[in-house]
């Protein structure tokens, strides 16, 4: 498509680590195609792609790739992130969208569905999978029937045939719970080590 308008394209596929260095640290690119995630809240996930405070950083998957700088956008994002009134936030983000749709520092090409697979004994998952990915504190595991359910937006749920064996366990505790406890422990240790090094 770009060739039709006189732009010669040299496609270069890279691994993840190389992309981070080339795009976000060295800025040695003209166009990059990426699939950023913008959930669960625009104050966390959308602003990082547009707020000028990220422009001069080398933080991956942020505005550091394009260096977009618009003081009105910054003001709208800051106000929306600090406002608890949902209607006011909608209004602020609508204004923000109008500006960035005109400026186009990032060109949205497609929205891919987010698919989550989980076992039936996993309870209290949110119908919006991104919310469950972040807010796992209220998710719990019930005993037994192994039925895998696949959720796709807009909340179409399909149940796949049940398995016959009980979930794998170690010492009477499901492996999934043990894995979650180990993961939380590793994250806690990493946070403690980070703050110790910072001192």
Secondary structure, 3 states (H helix, E strand, C coil): CCHHHCCCCCCCCCCHHHHHHHHHHCCCCCCCCCCCCCCCCHHHHCHHHHCHHHCCCCCCCCCCCCCCCCHHHHHHHHHHHCCCCHHHHHHHHHHHHHHHHHHCCCCCCCCCCCCEEEECCEECCCCCHHHHHHCHHHCEECCCCECEEEEECCCEEEECCCECCCCCEECCEEHHHHHHHHHHHHHHHHHHHHHHHHC
